Amino acid sequence: MRLKVFWQKYWIELTLAFIISVSFFLRIWQLGKIGEKIFDEVYFVQFAQNYLSKTEFFDIHPPLGKLIIALALKLFGDTSFTWRIMPAIFGTLLILVGYLIGKEISSKRMGLLVSLILALDGMLLVYSRTGLIDIFLSFFILLAFYFFLRFARTQEIPWLISAGVSMALAASVKYIGALILLIFILIIIVRKIPLLKNLGYYLVFLIILPAVIYLSFFLFNFHGNDFFAKVLEWHNQSFNYNFTLNDSHPYGSKWWGWFLLLRPIWLYFKDIDGKFIGVDGIGNPLAWWSSLAIIPLLIWGISKGHKDNLIILGGFLIFLLIWAPVKRVLFFYHAMPSFLFLSLGTAFWLEKLSKIHGGKYFLGFYLGVLVILFIFFLPIWLGLPLESSHFYWRIWFKGWI
């Protein structure tokens, strides 16, 4: 009887703990089995190694992502497992932050739905198991969003400071992380937070402090009296590269096709003794294709006065449409921050639908299909050996190979 009462009182927390535990296990299981550098690990892991060996290099992204990987190499040694352990940790924590945001926006139930959608996504799983930096970017974006939501509700300055620091950390992985500032502005408008009253705080904690933090990470790259000149030159080189790159790539994709899953990325593939071993960075089809219904629902919700729908939709569009004018080759993983906000929208409307007549059955069906697809695609997310016929079962469209 006591166990039943305990379960009824804490079932959400216990379920969350189960989700996080299983997610962490899947992120570290056979993490170092592929002993070679895969996909862009040849760059990012090498750059992390360069920091430790004090070898000069140029990378188009700010330092923090590589420094996080380098920290693991410094603490635990340089192995294929340690190349990927930090993404595994951050990728697991991201699920927890998703829960906290859902709880902050609506309820614990929404938080649980957010955590489940994030935990059952293949792209987030794959990028949590590789020595790449996009999962760090996504984590800090989501963390900054959570902290600013807390500030919006409480008006307590420590939450604002935390949001500014997290934004700086996101931008210090990839400077596109600074776009979270636009979402902060949207929250200020939608939640009607006094602007003039907090203007000084905004200037200090959302502009000056993040700029100082962002610049400080370049001390690992440059030092001396010409530090600022070197940082300025680095940004000039980085921007020139991003805006003038004309190279194509077989896994390049268009921004408008990301949520249709038109062209995912095979990060690794080998045919060993007639069995296929591959790691495909594709998302869970149901979660991504849900955008076709969730985006219209968010728009409808805005018309009905659901203000947080505007914030969620704004986050989705800001991190998606920024790529529309970009001419350089783009990749599916660029959609990761937008997918985080789509997951929030999906969880919001699943919770709403679950409260109407028959809604619980729809929710159960949706989550059931999400789990089935997760299990079905798990072998090509974890790089498990597959017979050729079983492999091709999972290639639904020509663009998936």
Legacy VTK file of the C-alpha trace (Angstrom):
# vtk DataFile Version 3.0
C-alpha trace
ASCII
DATASET POLYDATA
POINTS 401 float
0.000 0.000 0.000
2.812 2.387 0.891
4.549 1.607 -2.404
1.338 2.373 -4.278
0.962 5.714 -2.515
4.628 6.491 -3.117
4.260 5.688 -6.828
1.110 7.786 -7.157
2.887 10.728 -5.553
6.247 10.477 -7.333
5.532 8.588 -10.572
6.641 11.489 -12.739
9.966 11.869 -10.927
10.538 8.105 -10.956
9.707 7.886 -14.663
12.054 10.788 -15.375
14.828 9.052 -13.441
14.228 5.906 -15.504
14.315 7.858 -18.793
17.545 9.612 -17.848
19.185 6.403 -16.605
18.355 4.464 -19.779
19.401 7.420 -21.929
22.761 7.679 -20.203
23.310 3.940 -20.574
22.593 4.113 -24.306
24.975 7.035 -24.635
27.936 5.310 -22.990
27.322 1.678 -24.059
30.203 0.599 -26.304
30.990 4.286 -26.696
34.580 3.679 -27.734
33.956 0.555 -29.823
34.568 2.425 -33.072
38.235 3.129 -32.467
38.756 5.509 -35.358
37.685 9.113 -35.688
34.361 9.318 -37.496
32.931 12.165 -39.554
34.031 15.548 -38.122
35.789 13.938 -35.175
38.815 14.166 -37.462
38.593 17.911 -36.861
37.136 18.448 -33.414
38.962 15.683 -31.558
42.163 16.681 -33.315
41.630 20.304 -32.294
41.099 19.175 -28.689
44.354 17.225 -28.900
46.035 20.326 -30.326
45.010 22.330 -27.263
46.705 19.790 -25.015
49.847 19.626 -27.136
49.827 23.425 -27.569
49.805 23.077 -31.333
48.461 26.078 -33.242
45.460 25.506 -35.504
42.558 27.328 -37.105
38.922 26.342 -36.716
35.890 28.330 -37.845
34.112 27.803 -34.498
34.891 29.438 -31.135
37.002 27.429 -28.648
34.627 26.087 -25.996
33.368 22.920 -27.709
36.890 21.648 -28.326
37.982 22.695 -24.846
35.228 20.561 -23.296
36.456 17.545 -25.262
40.049 18.410 -24.348
39.096 18.457 -20.659
37.991 14.827 -20.890
41.235 13.874 -22.644
43.220 15.665 -19.959
41.347 14.018 -17.084
40.851 10.498 -18.400
43.390 9.990 -21.161
43.200 10.106 -24.939
41.011 7.197 -26.097
38.052 6.743 -28.419
35.873 6.524 -25.299
37.099 9.823 -23.835
36.680 11.559 -27.201
32.948 11.037 -26.750
32.278 10.976 -23.005
31.573 14.716 -22.678
28.952 14.706 -25.461
27.371 11.683 -23.733
27.160 13.563 -20.424
25.853 16.793 -21.947
23.429 14.862 -24.159
21.972 13.215 -21.064
21.741 16.470 -19.112
19.937 18.037 -22.072
17.034 15.649 -21.426
16.812 16.846 -17.826
16.804 20.500 -18.909
14.018 19.684 -21.376
11.958 18.366 -18.458
12.591 21.523 -16.427
11.493 23.737 -19.326
8.288 21.765 -19.862
7.570 22.001 -16.152
8.239 25.735 -16.227
5.987 26.351 -19.234
3.084 24.157 -18.189
3.434 21.225 -15.792
5.464 18.208 -14.733
3.499 16.158 -17.269
4.618 18.381 -20.107
8.162 18.224 -18.771
8.035 14.443 -18.815
6.759 14.467 -22.389
9.583 16.797 -23.456
12.180 14.553 -21.820
10.703 11.478 -23.500
10.673 13.054 -26.975
14.283 14.196 -26.585
15.360 10.821 -25.200
13.772 8.937 -28.102
15.352 11.017 -30.841
18.069 9.473 -32.965
19.952 12.596 -33.968
20.371 13.662 -30.346
21.472 10.119 -29.460
24.037 9.942 -32.278
25.513 13.368 -31.553
25.696 12.443 -27.865
27.874 9.466 -28.862
30.376 11.248 -31.096
33.191 13.660 -30.382
31.425 16.592 -32.021
30.314 19.913 -30.562
26.684 20.360 -31.650
25.273 18.681 -28.538
27.131 21.240 -26.375
25.578 24.058 -28.410
22.098 22.568 -28.014
22.538 22.007 -24.282
23.598 25.578 -23.550
20.840 27.024 -25.770
18.240 25.009 -23.897
19.800 25.869 -20.526
19.814 29.599 -21.322
16.179 29.357 -22.407
15.231 27.670 -19.131
17.030 30.242 -16.984
15.402 33.157 -18.798
11.971 31.603 -18.411
12.657 31.406 -14.676
13.701 35.048 -14.688
10.566 36.000 -16.617
8.401 34.389 -13.941
10.285 35.421 -10.801
12.057 38.670 -11.836
15.000 37.429 -9.754
18.358 38.641 -11.046
20.349 35.427 -10.374
18.222 33.720 -13.063
19.017 36.543 -15.478
22.728 36.201 -14.750
22.510 32.432 -15.300
20.744 33.018 -18.624
23.465 35.426 -19.738
26.254 33.045 -18.764
24.555 30.136 -20.546
24.050 32.257 -23.656
27.753 33.109 -23.601
28.638 29.429 -23.331
26.360 28.587 -26.268
27.964 31.302 -28.400
31.397 30.098 -27.308
30.668 26.694 -28.877
29.206 28.100 -32.112
28.445 31.788 -32.346
24.973 31.036 -33.702
24.161 30.246 -30.058
23.958 34.007 -29.480
20.622 33.953 -31.333
19.023 32.868 -28.064
19.165 36.583 -27.209
16.403 37.151 -29.792
14.258 34.634 -27.937
14.971 36.465 -24.677
13.652 39.640 -26.331
10.582 37.753 -27.515
9.942 36.506 -23.981
10.288 40.056 -22.640
7.639 41.231 -25.110
5.242 38.293 -24.722
5.496 38.062 -20.935
5.386 41.889 -20.659
8.491 42.138 -18.504
9.288 45.810 -17.674
11.956 46.947 -20.128
13.172 50.265 -18.727
13.170 48.959 -15.158
15.563 46.162 -16.100
17.481 47.876 -18.910
20.654 48.251 -16.863
20.539 44.606 -15.820
19.996 43.542 -19.434
22.965 45.594 -20.589
25.292 44.174 -17.942
24.147 40.541 -17.802
22.997 39.902 -21.378
25.575 41.980 -23.270
28.693 42.886 -21.284
29.068 39.751 -19.145
28.473 37.324 -22.054
30.931 39.278 -24.220
33.607 39.000 -21.527
32.990 35.269 -21.100
32.976 34.702 -24.863
36.259 36.554 -25.369
37.908 34.840 -22.396
37.847 31.452 -24.117
40.026 32.850 -26.906
42.820 33.178 -24.329
43.387 29.480 -25.018
44.120 30.411 -28.647
45.759 33.812 -28.461
47.650 35.859 -25.883
49.872 38.876 -25.690
49.406 42.575 -26.367
47.796 41.893 -29.748
45.116 39.588 -28.305
42.161 41.648 -29.521
43.692 42.099 -32.971
44.120 38.323 -33.265
40.554 37.681 -32.103
39.244 40.217 -34.622
41.268 38.592 -37.391
39.966 35.162 -36.383
36.370 36.369 -36.667
37.132 37.910 -40.049
38.557 34.600 -41.293
35.679 32.622 -39.796
32.982 34.819 -41.345
34.749 34.828 -44.707
34.894 31.034 -44.660
31.229 30.642 -43.808
30.006 33.165 -46.356
32.309 32.290 -49.246
32.520 28.491 -48.992
31.485 27.007 -52.316
32.405 23.360 -51.711
29.670 20.772 -52.055
29.237 17.620 -49.978
27.368 14.374 -50.699
25.443 14.785 -47.443
24.688 18.465 -47.923
21.006 19.375 -47.530
18.621 22.304 -47.828
17.223 23.943 -44.700
13.627 23.547 -45.877
14.040 19.784 -46.111
15.438 19.097 -42.651
12.123 18.449 -40.916
11.015 16.271 -43.817
14.137 14.127 -43.218
15.124 14.373 -46.866
18.895 14.016 -46.417
20.347 12.778 -43.115
24.065 12.137 -42.611
25.850 8.804 -42.357
28.645 9.590 -39.946
30.147 6.111 -40.296
29.628 3.099 -42.544
31.498 -0.150 -43.149
30.756 -3.515 -44.714
32.469 -6.111 -42.520
32.137 -9.754 -43.528
28.835 -9.096 -45.266
27.344 -7.182 -42.349
26.697 -3.462 -42.452
27.842 -1.305 -39.542
26.719 2.286 -39.793
25.912 5.342 -37.698
23.162 7.481 -39.198
22.431 10.897 -37.734
18.754 10.777 -38.686
16.056 11.801 -36.228
13.094 9.764 -35.055
10.747 10.086 -38.069
7.584 10.587 -36.026
9.124 13.336 -33.877
10.438 15.248 -36.892
7.457 14.749 -39.178
5.235 15.952 -36.329
6.320 19.446 -37.399
3.718 19.214 -40.180
0.997 19.242 -37.518
2.666 21.014 -34.600
3.623 24.214 -36.436
-0.020 24.831 -37.528
-1.156 23.984 -33.992
1.279 26.514 -32.526
-0.016 29.166 -34.928
-3.606 28.292 -34.000
-2.668 28.363 -30.315
-1.249 31.860 -30.702
-4.567 32.994 -32.184
-6.313 31.510 -29.126
-4.110 33.374 -26.674
-1.560 30.701 -25.764
1.338 33.145 -25.407
3.960 30.469 -24.814
3.115 29.064 -28.248
4.518 32.278 -29.713
7.732 31.860 -27.736
8.123 28.217 -28.802
7.332 28.969 -32.450
9.699 31.936 -32.348
12.518 29.727 -31.063
11.838 27.167 -33.781
11.814 29.744 -36.577
14.749 31.823 -35.346
17.106 28.861 -35.354
15.711 27.526 -38.642
15.246 30.593 -40.842
18.704 31.963 -40.033
19.956 29.359 -42.521
17.599 30.379 -45.345
19.883 33.061 -46.871
23.106 31.080 -46.293
24.677 29.966 -49.576
27.347 27.585 -48.218
26.670 23.861 -47.969
24.427 23.027 -45.004
23.861 19.818 -43.087
21.039 18.120 -41.263
22.644 18.690 -37.857
22.154 22.446 -38.289
18.488 21.767 -37.476
19.260 20.508 -33.965
18.429 23.731 -32.045
15.167 24.118 -33.971
14.232 20.534 -33.147
14.549 21.313 -29.437
11.804 23.929 -29.763
9.694 21.637 -31.945
9.883 19.077 -29.122
8.570 21.688 -26.702
5.674 22.427 -29.053
4.913 18.745 -29.526
4.897 18.124 -25.774
2.713 21.184 -25.172
0.019 20.002 -27.570
0.234 16.348 -26.581
-0.512 17.412 -23.024
-3.422 19.563 -24.211
-4.839 16.774 -26.388
-4.518 14.228 -23.583
-7.106 16.179 -21.594
-9.874 15.982 -24.169
-12.201 13.012 -24.702
-10.186 10.124 -26.106
-7.009 12.162 -25.927
-5.235 9.727 -23.626
-5.597 7.013 -26.243
-4.056 9.272 -28.875
-1.208 10.142 -26.496
-0.587 6.470 -25.789
-0.631 5.684 -29.514
1.775 8.526 -30.332
4.258 7.569 -27.616
3.941 3.901 -28.524
4.855 4.581 -32.154
7.696 6.848 -31.010
9.140 4.026 -28.880
8.684 1.418 -31.637
10.498 3.619 -34.164
13.247 4.296 -31.645
13.837 0.565 -31.135
13.579 -0.094 -34.888
16.225 2.490 -35.822
18.441 1.908 -32.784
20.896 -0.383 -34.664
21.814 2.387 -37.127
22.101 4.910 -34.322
24.391 2.723 -32.207
26.352 1.208 -35.099
25.218 -2.381 -34.506
26.003 -5.019 -37.194
23.061 -5.713 -39.510
22.403 -8.162 -42.285
22.043 -6.289 -45.572
18.321 -7.038 -45.773
17.740 -5.738 -42.234
19.810 -2.690 -43.039
17.727 -1.808 -46.098
14.509 -2.186 -44.087
15.590 1.026 -42.419
16.294 2.899 -45.653
12.830 4.197 -46.485
13.802 6.746 -49.124
16.534 7.204 -51.704
17.900 10.243 -49.864
18.542 8.159 -46.762
21.503 6.309 -48.240
LINES 1 402
401 0 1 2 3 4 5 6 7 8 9 10 11 12 13 14 15 16 17 18 19 20 21 22 23 24 25 26 27 28 29 30 31 32 33 34 35 36 37 38 39 40 41 42 43 44 45 46 47 48 49 50 51 52 53 54 55 56 57 58 59 60 61 62 63 64 65 66 67 68 69 70 71 72 73 74 75 76 77 78 79 80 81 82 83 84 85 86 87 88 89 90 91 92 93 94 95 96 97 98 99 100 101 102 103 104 105 106 107 108 109 110 111 112 113 114 115 116 117 118 119 120 121 122 123 124 125 126 127 128 129 130 131 132 133 134 135 136 137 138 139 140 141 142 143 144 145 146 147 148 149 150 151 152 153 154 155 156 157 158 159 160 161 162 163 164 165 166 167 168 169 170 171 172 173 174 175 176 177 178 179 180 181 182 183 184 185 186 187 188 189 190 191 192 193 194 195 196 197 198 199 200 201 202 203 204 205 206 207 208 209 210 211 212 213 214 215 216 217 218 219 220 221 222 223 224 225 226 227 228 229 230 231 232 233 234 235 236 237 238 239 240 241 242 243 244 245 246 247 248 249 250 251 252 253 254 255 256 257 258 259 260 261 262 263 264 265 266 267 268 269 270 271 272 273 274 275 276 277 278 279 280 281 282 283 284 285 286 287 288 289 290 291 292 293 294 295 296 297 298 299 300 301 302 303 304 305 306 307 308 309 310 311 312 313 314 315 316 317 318 319 320 321 322 323 324 325 326 327 328 329 330 331 332 333 334 335 336 337 338 339 340 341 342 343 344 345 346 347 348 349 350 351 352 353 354 355 356 357 358 359 360 361 362 363 364 365 366 367 368 369 370 371 372 373 374 375 376 377 378 379 380 381 382 383 384 385 386 387 388 389 390 391 392 393 394 395 396 397 398 399 400
